[in-house]
Amino acid sequence: MNSKNLQGKSILVVAGDYPYPPNHGMVVDIWNRILILEKIGLKIDLICTVKGNTDSLDKSEIVKHVNHFWIVNRKNRVIDLLSKETIQVKSRVALSRLVINQHYDYLLLEADYVAEILNNKTITYDYAILRSHNNEGVYYKNLGESTPNIFKKFYYFSEAFKFSKTEPALLKKVKNVLFVSMDEKKRYDKQLKGINTLFLPPVIKLETKSRELDNKTVLFIGSLYIDNNREGIQYYIRNVHPYLSQLDGYKFIMAGNTKHHKLQWIDDILRINKNVTFYDTPDDLEPLYAQASVFLNPMLHGAGVKLKTVEAIVNGLPVVCFPTGIEGTGLQQGIGNLTARNAEEMRRYFEKLLTGTSTEKQDIVRKGQKFITKNYDAERLLSNFLSSL
């Protein structure tokens, strides 16, 4: 690890969302990376963009880890649907006007959404780096396919088309790209020449946990306001949950970030199913992992790496999913997960795990944890990458 020559160097991290508390996929990744950057000795400044009132945001923990901290408001306008830029980028245009007057060794863009920071004339830097959390064009296309709402469908497909045009241009402009997905890194390496790429998996705390796994509780943790998670959970409730409900002692725990919105589809599930428990935006996920024996990743559509799958394995649970649930992770069948091709196969895998011995489940988990420990040392990878620039 080449962290000695990074001591005292400066980095400006620009995040498209508020990174604390880290209670859903991308935010977990951003927050853990901030902690890694601090650990390897960089002086960190942070800009994050938020929508709405900022008074309730917890700033106390963030200021412990960064030197300077700015919050920029996002503004969504209907007229921006006509822009060549995506709504996600246009809503953060205030990034270009923020007055900082500072030079940095590194500028880290957390996703394409914050590309407007490159137009800020008060910031200079030696190296710009993009964290590619998703192939955004593919991601929004999948969201469009997941939602039944015609207005959302139009918005998602519009964003998908715009990202498909702007994303390659941004990659060429920034040149240094940290891909969260090995699959997407390989794809862009073939398509674009002259960019410096690295597969940087999500910043996972490699403190793996072992659990008894002696109950019949299935757990889902994820962003509940995202349509591809909603679609996957509803599919599970319709096609798998009724079958598993015949098992004595079976329960399903559903937890995640709702952005404090009332979601009718969750209320519908809870009204009909007495063996489903819901936790809205929990601050601490450990008690939830401790209650469960198997983790569900039901996603049918998606892009990038599936952080919820990796986190579940590190936290001691075997995962049952469809192929989308392990995309970009490098995981194979039987290594931390059982990947189903259809609902019938998913039912069989859940029954096998829920009625099987703890030893069988723990063996699957250990194989996954061994793979992740070997290939997901983000501190080493990131330190070497920054040192090499």
C-alpha positions as a Markdown table, in Angstrom:
| # | Residue | x | y | z |
|---|---|---|---|---|
| 1 | Met | 0.0 | 0.0 | 0.0 |
| 2 | Asn | 1.4 | 3.4 | -1.0 |
| 3 | Ser | -0.3 | 5.6 | 1.5 |
| 4 | Lys | 2.8 | 7.4 | 2.9 |
| 5 | Asn | 3.1 | 9.7 | -0.1 |
| 6 | Leu | -0.6 | 10.6 | 0.3 |
| 7 | Gln | -0.2 | 12.1 | 3.8 |
| 8 | Gly | -1.4 | 15.7 | 3.9 |
| 9 | Lys | -2.6 | 15.8 | 0.3 |
| 10 | Ser | -6.0 | 17.4 | -0.3 |
| 11 | Ile | -9.1 | 16.1 | -1.9 |
| 12 | Leu | -12.5 | 17.6 | -2.6 |
| 13 | Val | -15.3 | 15.0 | -2.6 |
| 14 | Val | -18.5 | 16.1 | -4.4 |
| 15 | Ala | -21.5 | 13.9 | -3.5 |
| 16 | Gly | -24.9 | 13.9 | -5.2 |
| 17 | Asp | -26.6 | 13.0 | -2.0 |
| 18 | Tyr | -26.2 | 13.6 | 1.7 |
| 19 | Pro | -23.8 | 10.9 | 3.0 |
| 20 | Tyr | -25.0 | 10.5 | 6.6 |
| 21 | Pro | -26.5 | 8.4 | 8.0 |
| 22 | Pro | -25.3 | 5.8 | 5.5 |
| 23 | Asn | -28.6 | 3.9 | 5.2 |
| 24 | His | -28.8 | 3.0 | 1.5 |
| 25 | Gly | -26.4 | 1.6 | -1.2 |
| 26 | Met | -24.7 | 4.6 | -2.8 |
| 27 | Val | -24.6 | 6.6 | 0.4 |
| 28 | Val | -23.0 | 3.7 | 2.2 |
| 29 | Asp | -20.3 | 3.6 | -0.5 |
| 30 | Ile | -19.7 | 7.3 | -0.3 |
| 31 | Trp | -19.5 | 7.5 | 3.5 |
| 32 | Asn | -17.2 | 4.5 | 3.8 |
| 33 | Arg | -14.9 | 6.0 | 1.1 |
| 34 | Ile | -14.7 | 9.3 | 3.1 |
| 35 | Leu | -13.5 | 7.2 | 6.1 |
| 36 | Ile | -10.9 | 5.4 | 4.0 |
| 37 | Leu | -9.6 | 8.7 | 2.5 |
| 38 | Glu | -9.2 | 10.0 | 6.0 |
| 39 | Lys | -7.5 | 6.9 | 7.2 |
| 40 | Ile | -4.9 | 7.0 | 4.4 |
| 41 | Gly | -4.0 | 10.6 | 5.4 |
| 42 | Leu | -5.8 | 12.9 | 3.0 |
| 43 | Lys | -7.3 | 16.3 | 4.0 |
| 44 | Ile | -10.9 | 16.1 | 2.9 |
| 45 | Asp | -13.3 | 18.8 | 1.9 |
| 46 | Leu | -16.9 | 17.8 | 1.1 |
| 47 | Ile | -19.7 | 19.2 | -1.0 |
| 48 | Cys | -23.0 | 17.4 | -1.0 |
| 49 | Thr | -26.3 | 18.2 | -2.8 |
| 50 | Val | -29.7 | 17.9 | -1.2 |
| 51 | Lys | -33.3 | 18.5 | -2.0 |
| 52 | Gly | -35.5 | 20.4 | 0.4 |
| 53 | Asn | -35.0 | 21.5 | 4.0 |
| 54 | Thr | -31.6 | 20.9 | 5.4 |
| 55 | Asp | -32.3 | 21.8 | 9.1 |
| 56 | Ser | -32.9 | 18.2 | 10.1 |
| 57 | Leu | -29.7 | 16.9 | 8.6 |
| 58 | Asp | -27.2 | 15.4 | 11.0 |
| 59 | Lys | -24.0 | 17.4 | 10.5 |
| 60 | Ser | -22.3 | 16.5 | 13.8 |
| 61 | Glu | -20.7 | 13.3 | 12.5 |
| 62 | Ile | -19.6 | 14.7 | 9.1 |
| 63 | Val | -17.6 | 17.5 | 10.6 |
| 64 | Lys | -15.6 | 15.1 | 12.6 |
| 65 | His | -14.0 | 13.7 | 9.4 |
| 66 | Val | -13.8 | 16.6 | 6.9 |
| 67 | Asn | -12.1 | 20.0 | 7.1 |
| 68 | His | -14.7 | 22.1 | 5.2 |
| 69 | Phe | -18.2 | 21.2 | 4.3 |
| 70 | Trp | -20.8 | 22.8 | 2.0 |
| 71 | Ile | -24.4 | 21.9 | 1.3 |
| 72 | Val | -25.8 | 22.8 | -2.1 |
| 73 | Asn | -29.6 | 22.7 | -2.8 |
| 74 | Arg | -31.0 | 20.8 | -5.7 |
| 75 | Lys | -33.7 | 22.4 | -7.7 |
| 76 | Asn | -35.9 | 20.5 | -10.1 |
| 77 | Arg | -37.7 | 22.4 | -12.8 |
| 78 | Val | -40.2 | 21.0 | -15.3 |
| 79 | Ile | -38.6 | 23.1 | -18.1 |
| 80 | Asp | -35.3 | 21.2 | -17.7 |
| 81 | Leu | -37.0 | 18.1 | -19.2 |
| 82 | Leu | -36.3 | 20.0 | -22.5 |
| 83 | Ser | -32.6 | 20.4 | -21.8 |
| 84 | Lys | -29.9 | 18.3 | -23.4 |
| 85 | Glu | -28.6 | 17.7 | -19.9 |
| 86 | Thr | -30.2 | 15.2 | -17.6 |
| 87 | Ile | -32.5 | 16.4 | -14.8 |
| 88 | Gln | -30.1 | 14.8 | -12.3 |
| 89 | Val | -27.3 | 17.1 | -13.6 |
| 90 | Lys | -29.4 | 20.2 | -14.2 |
| 91 | Ser | -30.9 | 20.1 | -10.7 |
| 92 | Arg | -27.3 | 20.4 | -9.3 |
| 93 | Val | -26.3 | 23.4 | -11.5 |
| 94 | Ala | -25.6 | 25.4 | -8.3 |
| 95 | Leu | -22.4 | 23.4 | -8.0 |
| 96 | Ser | -20.9 | 25.5 | -10.7 |
| 97 | Arg | -21.6 | 28.8 | -8.8 |
| 98 | Leu | -20.4 | 27.8 | -5.3 |
| 99 | Val | -17.5 | 30.0 | -4.3 |
| 100 | Ile | -14.6 | 28.0 | -2.8 |
| 101 | Asn | -11.3 | 29.6 | -4.1 |
| 102 | Gln | -9.2 | 26.5 | -3.3 |
| 103 | His | -6.7 | 24.3 | -5.1 |
| 104 | Tyr | -6.8 | 20.5 | -4.5 |
| 105 | Asp | -4.6 | 17.6 | -5.3 |
| 106 | Tyr | -7.6 | 15.5 | -6.2 |
| 107 | Leu | -11.2 | 16.3 | -7.2 |
| 108 | Leu | -13.5 | 13.2 | -6.7 |
| 109 | Leu | -16.9 | 13.3 | -8.4 |
| 110 | Glu | -19.3 | 10.8 | -6.8 |
| 111 | Ala | -21.3 | 9.9 | -9.9 |
| 112 | Asp | -22.2 | 11.7 | -13.1 |
| 113 | Tyr | -24.9 | 13.7 | -11.2 |
| 114 | Val | -22.3 | 16.2 | -9.9 |
| 115 | Ala | -20.6 | 17.0 | -13.3 |
| 116 | Glu | -21.5 | 20.7 | -12.9 |
| 117 | Ile | -18.6 | 21.0 | -10.4 |
| 118 | Leu | -16.2 | 20.8 | -13.4 |
| 119 | Asn | -17.6 | 24.2 | -14.5 |
| 120 | Asn | -16.8 | 25.8 | -11.2 |
| 121 | Lys | -14.1 | 28.5 | -11.9 |
| 122 | Thr | -13.2 | 28.9 | -8.2 |
| 123 | Ile | -11.8 | 25.4 | -7.9 |
| 124 | Thr | -8.5 | 24.1 | -9.3 |
| 125 | Tyr | -7.1 | 20.6 | -9.0 |
| 126 | Asp | -4.3 | 18.4 | -10.3 |
| 127 | Tyr | -6.4 | 15.3 | -11.0 |
| 128 | Ala | -10.2 | 14.8 | -11.5 |
| 129 | Ile | -11.6 | 11.4 | -10.7 |
| 130 | Leu | -15.1 | 10.1 | -11.4 |
| 131 | Arg | -16.7 | 7.4 | -9.3 |
| 132 | Ser | -19.0 | 5.5 | -11.6 |
| 133 | His | -21.7 | 4.0 | -9.4 |
| 134 | Asn | -23.7 | 2.8 | -12.4 |
| 135 | Asn | -23.9 | 2.9 | -16.1 |
| 136 | Glu | -26.5 | 5.6 | -15.7 |
| 137 | Gly | -28.1 | 5.1 | -19.1 |
| 138 | Val | -28.7 | 1.4 | -18.4 |
| 139 | Tyr | -29.7 | 2.2 | -14.8 |
| 140 | Tyr | -32.5 | 4.6 | -15.9 |
| 141 | Lys | -33.6 | 2.4 | -18.7 |
| 142 | Asn | -34.1 | -0.4 | -16.2 |
| 143 | Leu | -36.0 | 2.0 | -13.9 |
| 144 | Gly | -38.3 | 2.8 | -16.8 |
| 145 | Glu | -38.9 | -0.9 | -17.4 |
| 146 | Ser | -39.6 | -1.4 | -13.7 |
| 147 | Thr | -42.3 | 1.3 | -13.1 |
| 148 | Pro | -45.9 | 1.1 | -14.1 |
| 149 | Asn | -46.3 | 4.8 | -13.8 |
| 150 | Ile | -46.5 | 6.4 | -17.2 |
| 151 | Phe | -45.1 | 9.8 | -16.1 |
| 152 | Lys | -42.1 | 8.1 | -14.3 |
| 153 | Lys | -41.6 | 5.9 | -17.3 |
| 154 | Phe | -41.3 | 9.0 | -19.6 |
| 155 | Tyr | -38.9 | 10.6 | -17.1 |
| 156 | Tyr | -36.7 | 7.5 | -16.7 |
| 157 | Phe | -36.4 | 6.8 | -20.4 |
| 158 | Ser | -35.7 | 10.4 | -21.1 |
| 159 | Glu | -32.9 | 10.4 | -18.6 |
| 160 | Ala | -31.6 | 7.1 | -20.0 |
| 161 | Phe | -31.3 | 8.6 | -23.5 |
| 162 | Lys | -29.6 | 11.7 | -22.3 |
| 163 | Phe | -27.1 | 9.8 | -20.1 |
| 164 | Ser | -26.3 | 7.5 | -23.0 |
| 165 | Lys | -25.1 | 10.6 | -24.8 |
| 166 | Thr | -23.4 | 12.6 | -22.0 |
| 167 | Glu | -21.8 | 9.8 | -20.0 |
| 168 | Pro | -19.1 | 8.8 | -22.5 |
| 169 | Ala | -18.2 | 12.5 | -23.0 |
| 170 | Leu | -17.8 | 12.9 | -19.2 |
| 171 | Leu | -15.6 | 9.8 | -18.9 |
| 172 | Lys | -13.3 | 11.2 | -21.6 |
| 173 | Lys | -13.2 | 14.6 | -19.9 |
| 174 | Val | -12.4 | 13.3 | -16.4 |
| 175 | Lys | -10.1 | 10.4 | -17.7 |
| 176 | Asn | -9.6 | 8.8 | -14.3 |
| 177 | Val | -12.6 | 6.5 | -13.5 |
| 178 | Leu | -13.3 | 4.3 | -10.5 |
| 179 | Phe | -15.8 | 1.7 | -11.6 |
| 180 | Val | -18.0 | 0.1 | -9.0 |
| 181 | Ser | -18.7 | -2.8 | -11.3 |
| 182 | Met | -16.1 | -5.1 | -12.9 |
| 183 | Asp | -18.6 | -5.8 | -15.8 |
| 184 | Glu | -18.9 | -2.1 | -16.6 |
| 185 | Lys | -15.1 | -1.5 | -16.3 |
| 186 | Lys | -14.5 | -4.2 | -18.9 |
| 187 | Arg | -17.2 | -2.8 | -21.2 |
| 188 | Tyr | -15.8 | 0.8 | -21.1 |
| 189 | Asp | -12.2 | -0.4 | -21.5 |
| 190 | Lys | -13.3 | -1.8 | -24.8 |
| 191 | Gln | -15.3 | 1.2 | -25.9 |
| 192 | Leu | -13.1 | 4.1 | -24.8 |
| 193 | Lys | -9.4 | 4.5 | -25.2 |
| 194 | Gly | -7.1 | 6.8 | -23.2 |
| 195 | Ile | -9.0 | 6.7 | -19.9 |
| 196 | Asn | -7.4 | 5.4 | -16.7 |
| 197 | Thr | -9.8 | 2.9 | -15.1 |
| 198 | Leu | -9.9 | 0.9 | -11.9 |
| 199 | Phe | -12.3 | -1.7 | -10.5 |
| 200 | Leu | -12.9 | -0.2 | -7.1 |
| 201 | Pro | -15.5 | -2.3 | -5.3 |
| 202 | Pro | -17.8 | -0.7 | -2.6 |
| 203 | Val | -15.9 | 0.2 | 0.5 |
| 204 | Ile | -16.8 | -2.7 | 2.6 |
| 205 | Lys | -15.7 | -3.1 | 6.2 |
| 206 | Leu | -13.9 | -6.4 | 5.9 |
| 207 | Glu | -14.9 | -7.4 | 9.5 |
| 208 | Thr | -16.9 | -10.4 | 8.5 |
| 209 | Lys | -19.4 | -11.8 | 10.9 |
| 210 | Ser | -20.6 | -15.3 | 11.7 |
| 211 | Arg | -24.2 | -16.0 | 12.8 |
| 212 | Glu | -26.2 | -18.9 | 14.1 |
| 213 | Leu | -28.6 | -18.8 | 11.1 |
| 214 | Asp | -31.0 | -21.0 | 13.0 |
| 215 | Asn | -34.3 | -19.3 | 12.2 |
| 216 | Lys | -36.7 | -18.9 | 9.3 |
| 217 | Thr | -36.5 | -15.2 | 8.8 |
| 218 | Val | -35.8 | -13.6 | 5.4 |
| 219 | Leu | -34.4 | -10.0 | 5.4 |
| 220 | Phe | -34.4 | -7.3 | 2.7 |
| 221 | Ile | -32.5 | -4.0 | 3.2 |
| 222 | Gly | -32.5 | -1.5 | 0.4 |
| 223 | Ser | -33.7 | 1.9 | -0.9 |
| 224 | Leu | -37.5 | 1.5 | -0.9 |
| 225 | Tyr | -38.2 | 4.6 | -3.0 |
| 226 | Ile | -36.4 | 3.1 | -6.0 |
| 227 | Asp | -38.7 | 1.4 | -8.5 |
| 228 | Asn | -36.5 | -1.6 | -9.2 |
| 229 | Asn | -36.4 | -2.5 | -5.5 |
| 230 | Arg | -40.2 | -2.0 | -5.3 |
| 231 | Glu | -40.7 | -4.1 | -8.4 |
| 232 | Gly | -38.5 | -6.9 | -6.9 |
| 233 | Ile | -40.2 | -6.9 | -3.5 |
| 234 | Gln | -43.7 | -7.0 | -5.0 |
| 235 | Tyr | -42.6 | -9.9 | -7.3 |
| 236 | Tyr | -41.3 | -11.8 | -4.2 |
| 237 | Ile | -44.5 | -11.1 | -2.2 |
| 238 | Arg | -46.7 | -12.4 | -5.1 |
| 239 | Asn | -44.6 | -15.4 | -6.2 |
| 240 | Val | -42.4 | -16.6 | -3.3 |
| 241 | His | -43.7 | -15.3 | 0.0 |
| 242 | Pro | -47.1 | -17.2 | -0.1 |
| 243 | Tyr | -45.2 | -20.5 | -0.6 |
| 244 | Leu | -42.7 | -19.8 | 2.2 |
| 245 | Ser | -45.6 | -18.7 | 4.5 |
| 246 | Gln | -46.5 | -22.4 | 4.8 |
| 247 | Leu | -43.3 | -23.0 | 6.7 |
| 248 | Asp | -43.7 | -22.9 | 10.4 |
| 249 | Gly | -42.0 | -19.8 | 11.9 |
| 250 | Tyr | -41.3 | -18.1 | 8.6 |
| 251 | Lys | -41.1 | -14.2 | 8.7 |
| 252 | Phe | -40.1 | -11.5 | 6.2 |
| 253 | Ile | -38.4 | -8.3 | 7.4 |
| 254 | Met | -38.3 | -5.4 | 5.0 |
| 255 | Ala | -36.2 | -2.4 | 5.8 |
| 256 | Gly | -34.8 | 0.6 | 4.1 |
| 257 | Asn | -34.8 | 4.3 | 3.2 |
| 258 | Thr | -38.1 | 5.8 | 2.1 |
| 259 | Lys | -36.8 | 9.3 | 2.1 |
| 260 | His | -39.6 | 9.9 | 4.7 |
| 261 | His | -42.3 | 9.4 | 2.0 |
| 262 | Lys | -45.5 | 7.4 | 2.7 |
| 263 | Leu | -45.3 | 4.6 | 0.2 |
| 264 | Gln | -48.7 | 3.0 | -0.5 |
| 265 | Trp | -47.3 | -0.2 | -1.9 |
| 266 | Ile | -45.6 | -0.9 | 1.5 |
| 267 | Asp | -48.9 | -0.3 | 3.4 |
| 268 | Asp | -50.6 | -2.7 | 1.0 |
| 269 | Ile | -48.1 | -5.4 | 1.8 |
| 270 | Leu | -48.4 | -4.9 | 5.5 |
| 271 | Arg | -52.2 | -4.9 | 5.5 |
| 272 | Ile | -52.4 | -8.2 | 3.7 |
| 273 | Asn | -49.4 | -10.1 | 5.2 |
| 274 | Lys | -49.2 | -10.5 | 9.0 |
| 275 | Asn | -45.8 | -12.1 | 8.9 |
| 276 | Val | -44.1 | -9.1 | 7.3 |
| 277 | Thr | -42.3 | -6.5 | 9.5 |
| 278 | Phe | -41.2 | -3.1 | 8.2 |
| 279 | Tyr | -38.5 | -0.8 | 9.5 |
| 280 | Asp | -38.4 | 2.7 | 7.9 |
| 281 | Thr | -34.9 | 4.2 | 7.5 |
| 282 | Pro | -33.2 | 2.4 | 10.4 |
| 283 | Asp | -30.1 | 4.0 | 11.7 |
| 284 | Asp | -28.5 | 0.7 | 12.8 |
| 285 | Leu | -28.7 | -2.3 | 10.6 |
| 286 | Glu | -26.9 | -4.8 | 12.9 |
| 287 | Pro | -30.1 | -5.8 | 14.8 |
| 288 | Leu | -31.8 | -6.6 | 11.6 |
| 289 | Tyr | -29.0 | -8.8 | 10.3 |
| 290 | Ala | -29.0 | -10.5 | 13.7 |
| 291 | Gln | -32.7 | -11.4 | 13.4 |
| 292 | Ala | -32.4 | -13.1 | 10.0 |
| 293 | Ser | -31.1 | -16.3 | 8.5 |
| 294 | Val | -31.3 | -15.5 | 4.7 |
| 295 | Phe | -31.0 | -12.3 | 2.8 |
| 296 | Leu | -33.3 | -11.5 | -0.2 |
| 297 | Asn | -32.1 | -9.4 | -3.2 |
| 298 | Pro | -35.2 | -9.6 | -5.5 |
| 299 | Met | -34.0 | -7.1 | -8.2 |
| 300 | Leu | -35.1 | -8.0 | -11.7 |
| 301 | His | -33.6 | -4.9 | -13.3 |
| 302 | Gly | -30.6 | -2.8 | -12.4 |
| 303 | Ala | -27.1 | -1.7 | -13.2 |
| 304 | Gly | -23.7 | -1.3 | -11.4 |
| 305 | Val | -22.8 | -3.5 | -8.5 |
| 306 | Lys | -25.3 | -4.7 | -6.0 |
| 307 | Leu | -24.0 | -3.4 | -2.7 |
| 308 | Lys | -26.8 | -4.9 | -0.7 |
| 309 | Thr | -25.7 | -8.4 | -1.7 |
| 310 | Val | -22.1 | -7.9 | -0.7 |
| 311 | Glu | -23.0 | -6.2 | 2.6 |
| 312 | Ala | -25.3 | -9.1 | 3.5 |
| 313 | Ile | -22.6 | -11.7 | 2.9 |
| 314 | Val | -20.1 | -9.7 | 5.0 |
| 315 | Asn | -22.7 | -9.4 | 7.7 |
| 316 | Gly | -23.0 | -13.2 | 7.8 |
| 317 | Leu | -26.1 | -14.0 | 5.7 |
| 318 | Pro | -26.4 | -16.1 | 2.6 |
| 319 | Val | -28.2 | -14.4 | -0.3 |
| 320 | Val | -30.9 | -15.6 | -2.6 |
| 321 | Cys | -31.3 | -13.5 | -5.7 |
| 322 | Phe | -31.9 | -13.4 | -9.5 |
| 323 | Pro | -28.9 | -12.8 | -11.8 |
| 324 | Thr | -29.2 | -9.1 | -11.5 |
| 325 | Gly | -28.5 | -9.4 | -7.8 |
| 326 | Ile | -24.9 | -10.4 | -8.3 |
| 327 | Glu | -24.1 | -8.3 | -11.4 |
| 328 | Gly | -20.7 | -6.6 | -11.2 |
| 329 | Thr | -19.8 | -8.3 | -7.9 |
| 330 | Gly | -17.7 | -11.2 | -9.3 |
| 331 | Leu | -19.6 | -13.6 | -7.2 |
| 332 | Gln | -20.5 | -17.0 | -8.6 |
| 333 | Gln | -23.2 | -19.5 | -7.7 |
| 334 | Gly | -22.7 | -21.0 | -4.3 |
| 335 | Ile | -20.2 | -18.4 | -3.3 |
| 336 | Gly | -22.2 | -16.4 | -0.8 |
| 337 | Asn | -25.4 | -16.7 | -2.8 |
| 338 | Leu | -27.8 | -19.0 | -4.6 |
| 339 | Thr | -28.9 | -17.3 | -7.8 |
| 340 | Ala | -32.3 | -18.3 | -9.2 |
| 341 | Arg | -33.5 | -18.1 | -12.8 |
| 342 | Asn | -37.2 | -17.9 | -12.0 |
| 343 | Ala | -39.7 | -17.8 | -9.1 |
| 344 | Glu | -40.0 | -21.6 | -8.9 |
| 345 | Glu | -36.2 | -21.9 | -8.4 |
| 346 | Met | -36.2 | -19.0 | -5.9 |
| 347 | Arg | -38.8 | -20.8 | -3.9 |
| 348 | Arg | -36.7 | -24.0 | -3.9 |
| 349 | Tyr | -33.5 | -22.1 | -2.8 |
| 350 | Phe | -35.3 | -20.4 | 0.0 |
| 351 | Glu | -36.9 | -23.6 | 1.3 |
| 352 | Lys | -33.5 | -25.3 | 1.1 |
| 353 | Leu | -31.8 | -22.7 | 3.2 |
| 354 | Leu | -34.7 | -22.0 | 5.6 |
| 355 | Thr | -35.2 | -25.7 | 6.4 |
| 356 | Gly | -31.6 | -26.8 | 6.1 |
| 357 | Thr | -28.9 | -26.9 | 8.7 |
| 358 | Ser | -27.0 | -23.9 | 10.0 |
| 359 | Thr | -23.8 | -25.5 | 8.8 |
| 360 | Glu | -25.0 | -25.5 | 5.2 |
| 361 | Lys | -25.9 | -21.9 | 5.3 |
| 362 | Gln | -22.7 | -20.9 | 7.1 |
| 363 | Asp | -20.6 | -22.8 | 4.4 |
| 364 | Ile | -22.1 | -20.7 | 1.6 |
| 365 | Val | -21.5 | -17.5 | 3.7 |
| 366 | Arg | -17.8 | -18.5 | 4.4 |
| 367 | Lys | -17.1 | -19.0 | 0.7 |
| 368 | Gly | -18.6 | -15.6 | -0.1 |
| 369 | Gln | -16.7 | -13.9 | 2.7 |
| 370 | Lys | -13.4 | -15.5 | 1.6 |
| 371 | Phe | -13.9 | -14.1 | -2.0 |
| 372 | Ile | -14.9 | -10.6 | -0.8 |
| 373 | Thr | -11.9 | -10.4 | 1.7 |
| 374 | Lys | -9.5 | -11.3 | -1.1 |
| 375 | Asn | -11.0 | -9.0 | -3.8 |
| 376 | Tyr | -12.6 | -6.1 | -2.0 |
| 377 | Asp | -9.7 | -4.4 | -0.2 |
| 378 | Ala | -10.8 | -0.9 | -1.3 |
| 379 | Glu | -8.3 | 0.8 | 1.0 |
| 380 | Arg | -5.4 | -0.8 | -0.8 |
| 381 | Leu | -6.8 | -0.4 | -4.3 |
| 382 | Leu | -7.7 | 3.3 | -3.8 |
| 383 | Ser | -4.4 | 4.2 | -2.1 |
| 384 | Asn | -2.4 | 2.6 | -4.9 |
| 385 | Phe | -4.6 | 4.3 | -7.6 |
| 386 | Leu | -4.2 | 7.8 | -6.1 |
| 387 | Ser | -0.4 | 7.3 | -5.6 |
| 388 | Ser | 0.0 | 6.2 | -9.2 |
| 389 | Leu | -1.6 | 9.3 | -10.8 |
